[in-house]
Amino acid sequence: MVAVGCGSSDSPGGSASSRPASVPTADPTTPVWGFLRSDEAAPTIGAPRTPAAEVQAGSWQSAADTRQAKATVIRRGTGRYSAIFPGIGVPAGRGAAVVTAVGDAPVHCHAEDWAPSGPDEQVTLACRSLTGAYVDSRFTALFTFAPASHRPTPSEPYAYFRDDAPSQQQIRPDNSYSFAGPGTIEINWRGIGHYSIDLIGKLYARTGNNLQVNSVGSTTVGCSALGREVHEDRQTIFVGCANGQTWTDSPFVVVYGNQHTVIPVENAAFGHSFTGLEEAGTGRILQPPLGRTVDVWPRYSANSAKRTNTIRHVETGVYEIAYPGVGRAPEHVQVTPYGEPTRRCAIAEWTSPPTGAVGDVRTKVVCFDPDGSRADSQFSLAYVSAAGLTP
């Protein structure tokens, strides 16, 4: 196994700069998506940089006029960046974006906003220390949009939503910010920084899923997944937001998949997992045992190669997760803390087969307390390969 390539370039390489800056006025008629990993924490401010081909991909690569375009990253200031995905701009901030810090330092990254920039989609994001100061960091960023006509398969439900009214008792987000296939979404405020979200419809009344959560806006708050419940006609998921150790109301965004990737496609190689293990006979959720490699909880695990994902709890706050048989560049990883809102997790590293080969993915995740010390945490981890989706 070798590390995924970390090269980058300061050339836009066919990006939006060479195309007319017409702003989209209508939603795409098919799903659009893009992802990247930025491996330069502190490039020159204002200079576009192009992530390596192994760690960026998007639906623009399937369109004749944008097939050769590349996603770019622009550093706007210390700890503040724009990720620009060519040719997939969606009007009025529709769709969803999530971001994860990369590295083993106590840093938290999240999406601030997303909107079209000319024909492109621009995700603005920020990275901060756990005390709230802006800090430069590597990161992964993902954007996804599905039109109202899109229907995920019944065996692979998919949804996303954004809550911009974090103190309202109940809201039903409009189509600008939500997608639930053949279903609806209701967000309920349950107390300061605590939310329940109903994905309503038989399609979602099932166990086993992956949640990716970000706070949204220029904020020092972070948001995490708290839990989930399955009912006869819906699934209820819970989100918590905190500023340090204090529960705090905040806008947030969630991308939900069940035996599905974090992008709106049906045939990608992928893996996802939840790191908690169920104690037999009690229903309690436990940490994986220290130092041992064990199978992840199958109820909340998926592997498109039909192999068994594993986890090793390396030391306090450090975990290694393996997705056998699904690894192939270009590829992407996102992680979200799970269980309570004060912990933060980052992708320390991931390794995959050499470019052009297929094999195992190994991802190391590190989690922290609000003071920046390493701490054990549950989390949801999602991996996707776009190798079969791009020319």
N, C-alpha and C positions, 0 to 999 in steps of 0.2 A: 504494500500500500504506500502511496506517495501523497504528499500534501497537494491539494488543489493549487494550481498556479496563482500567483499573487501579483503578476505583472500588471502594469497599467500604462496609459499613454496620455500625453497632454493634447493629442490631436482629436478633434471631435469625430473624425472618421466617418463622415457621411451623416452626421447628426442634423438636428433641426436647423442649424445655422445656414445650411445651403438651400433650404426650401422656403417657399412663401409662408409668411406668418399668419395665415388665415386661421381664425379661431373657430372651432366647431360650434355649430348652432343646434345640431340634432344628435341624439344619442346614437352610438354605434348599433347596428342591427344584429350583431353577433357579439359574443363575449370578447373582451380585450383584457390583457394582463401584461405585466412586466415585472422582472425582478433583477436585482444586482447585489453584489457585495463590493463595498469600497475598502480597499486595502491600504489606502493612504490616509492617515489621520490628519495630517496638517500640510496639504499641498498649498501652493500659492493662492491667496484669497482672490476669487473672481476668475481663476483660470480653469476652464473645463478639463476634466480628466476622464479617461475612458477605462472602466474596469476591464479586466481580462475576459476573453471570450468564454472561459470556463465557468465564470460566475455571473454572467448576465444573459438574459434571454427575454423574449416577449412576442406577443402575437403580431407585432409589426413585421416580424421576419417571414410571415406568410403572405404578405401583400407585396405585389410587384414593385410599387413605387417606393417602398421603405425597406425592402429586403436587406439591403446592405447597410442600413443605418445602425448606429450604436447608441446605447444608453450612456449618459454622461453624469458626472457628479461635479458640482461647483461648491467649494467652501465659501460661505458668506461671511464668516467670522469665526472666532474661537468657538468650537463646539456646535456650529450651525451650518447646515448644508442644504443643498437642493439636489434631489435625484430626478433626472429628466429622462422620461421614457418616450422615444420618438414615435410620432404618428398615431398615438392612441389617446389623444385628449378627449375628455368627456365633459360636456357642459355642466356648469353650476355645481361643481364639487361632488358630482355623483360618484358612486363606487366606494371603495375602501382602501386604506393604506395602513400597513403595519411595519414597524422598524424594530431591530434588535441590535444591541451593542455587540461588538466582536472584540475579544481579548480577555485577559484574566484580571484586569483592573476593576475596581468597584465603580463602574460607569453604567448609567442607564440612558438609553436612547429611545425616543418616541416620535411619532408623527405629529407635526404641528398643524398642517393643513395640506390639501391637495386641490389642484385646479388646472385647467388647460393653460398652456403657455404657447400661443400660436397653435399649431396642430398637435403639439406634444402634451403629455401629462407631466406636471411638475409636482413632486412631493417635497414639501419643506419639512425639515426635521431638526431636532436638537438632541445633543448629548450632554449630560451633566454628571458631575460627581454626586454621590449620595447625600452630600450636604447642600446640593442645589446649584453649585457653581458650574458655568459652562466649561467643558473640557473637550479637547479634540479626541476623536476616537474613530476606529474602524467601525463598520456597521453593515448590516444587511437591510434592504428596503424592498417592499413588495407592494404593487398596486393591482387591484382587481375590479372588474366591472362586468355585470351581466345584465342584459336588457330584460324588461318585464316578460318578454315572450320566451325567454330561455327556461328550459325545464331540466333540472338534473334528473338522472335516472332514479327510480324509487329505491334502488339498492345503495345509492350514493348521494344522500341529501347534502345540500350545500346552502349556506346563507351568510350574509354579512349585514351589519347595520352600524349606524353612528348615532349617538345620543348627544345632541347639542343643547338639551334642556335638563341639566343634571339635577335640578331641585324640584321638578314637577312631579306630582303624585303619580300620574300615568300619562304616557304618550304613546302614540302609534306612529313611528317615523314614516314620512312619506317616501315616495320612490326616489327622491333625490339621494337619499342616503341608505336605502335598505333594499335587500333582495332576499326573498325567502321561497323562490320557486312557487309551487302551488300551495301557498300558505300566507299567513300574516304574522306580524311581529308586534308585541306589546312590551313596553319597558315600564317597570314600576319602581318608584323610589321607595325604599324600605327604611330609610334612616340615613343620616349623614354618611356619604361615601359608600352606601350599600344599595345595590340594585338587583332586581330579578327581571329576567327577560323571558317571555313566553314565545317560543317558536310554535305557532299554532297550526296544526294539520297532522293527519295520520302519518305523513311522511317522516315527521320528526319524533313520533312517539316510540322511541327505541333507545336502547343503551348503546354506548360506544361512540365516542366522538373525539374531536380535537378542537381546542379553543385557542385562538391567538388574539391577545388583547393589548391595546395601547391607550394611554391617555391622549387627548387631543388638545392642541392649543399651546400657547406660550406659558408653560406652567412647570412648577417643580414637583407636581403631583405625579405619581405612578399608579397604574391600575392593573389588577390581576384577576384571574379567574378564581372564584371561590368554591364552586361546586355545581351540581346539576341534579335534577329530579325528572323522572319520566312519568307522565300521566297518560290517560287513555287517549287523549286527543292532542297532546302537545309534549314538548320538552321544555322544562324551565331551567335556565342557566343563571348563575349568580356571579356578579362582578363586584369587586371592592376596590376603592381608590383611597390612597393615603399620601399625605405629605410628611415624609419621615415616619414617625410613629403615630401620627394623628389622622384618623379617618376624615376625608375631605371630599366634598362634592366636586366632580370634575366631568367635563365632556369626555367621552371615550368611544372607541371603535372596537368591534369584535368581528373576526372572521371564523366561521364555524364550518367544519366538515365532518362527515360521518362515513368512514371507509372511503374517503374522498381526499383529493389534494387541496392545497390552499389556493389553487387557481381554478377557474371555471372551465375545466376540460375533463374529458372522461377517460382518456387513454394514456395518461402520464405514469411513469414509474414514480412511486412515492412510498414513504413510510411515516407513520406517526405513532406517538406513544405518550402515555401518562406514567409518571415514575413511581406513584404509590402502589403498594401491594396490599391486597386484602387479606386480613388474618382470618383463616378458616373458622367458621362457626360463630364469629363475633361481629363481622362486618366492619371492624376497625381498619383504618387505612394506615399502613406502616411504612417507614423508610426501608429501602432495600438494605440488606445486611452489609456491613462494612467489609470490603476486601474480596467479596465473592461476586462472580458473574452469575446472574440469574435471569430467567425469562421475565419479560415485563408482563403486567397484568393483561391477559388477552382481551378482556372486555373493552379496554380503551387503547387497543393497539391495532395497527394495520400495516400490512406489507404487501405491495402489489406483486411481489415475486412469490407470495404464499410461503414465505419463510418466517422463522420465529425471531422477533427482535429481542435483544438482551440489554441488560443494564448492569453496570458495576459501580458501586458506591466507593469511590477511590479513597476519599478522606472527607473530613468535615466540609460540606459545601461544594464538593467536586464529584462529578459523575461522568461516566463514559457510557454512551448508548450506541449500539450497533444495529444497523439495518442491513441484513445480509441480502445480497443479490440484486439490489435496486440501484446501486450507484453508477452514474454515468453523467459526465459533464455535457452541457451546462446544467448547473444544479444550484439549489438554494435551501437555506435553513432558517427557521424562525423558532423562538422559544418564549414562553410566558410563564411566570411563577403561578402557582396554584395553591389554594388553601387559605391564604390570608393576604391582606393587601400591602404589608410593609416590606416584604422581601423583594429583591431584584435579582434577576438572573441574566447572564450573558453567555454567548457562544465563545468558549475559550479557543476552540479550533475545530476543524473537521478535516478528515482525510478520506480520499476516494481513490478509485483505480486511475491509472494514467489515461490521458485524453484518448478517446476512441475505444477504451476497454469498458467492460461491464463487471461489476463486483460489489464488494461490501462498502458501506459507509460507516465511519466511526466518528462520532461527534462527542466532544468534551464540553460540558456545561459547568459553569461556576456560579454559585448563588451567594448573596450577601444580606446581612442585617442592615438596618438603616444607618448604623455607624460605620459601615464599610467593612466590617469583619466578615469572614466567610462563615456561612451558616447553612445548615441543612434546610432544604425546601422541596416540596413537590413542584413539578412543572409539567407543562405540555410542550412537546417538541414536535416539529413538523419538518419533513424533508420532501423535496420534489425535484425530479429531473425533467428537463425539457428536451432531452436528446431525441425523443421520438416525435416531437412537435414542431421542430424547426428544420429548415432545409439543410 
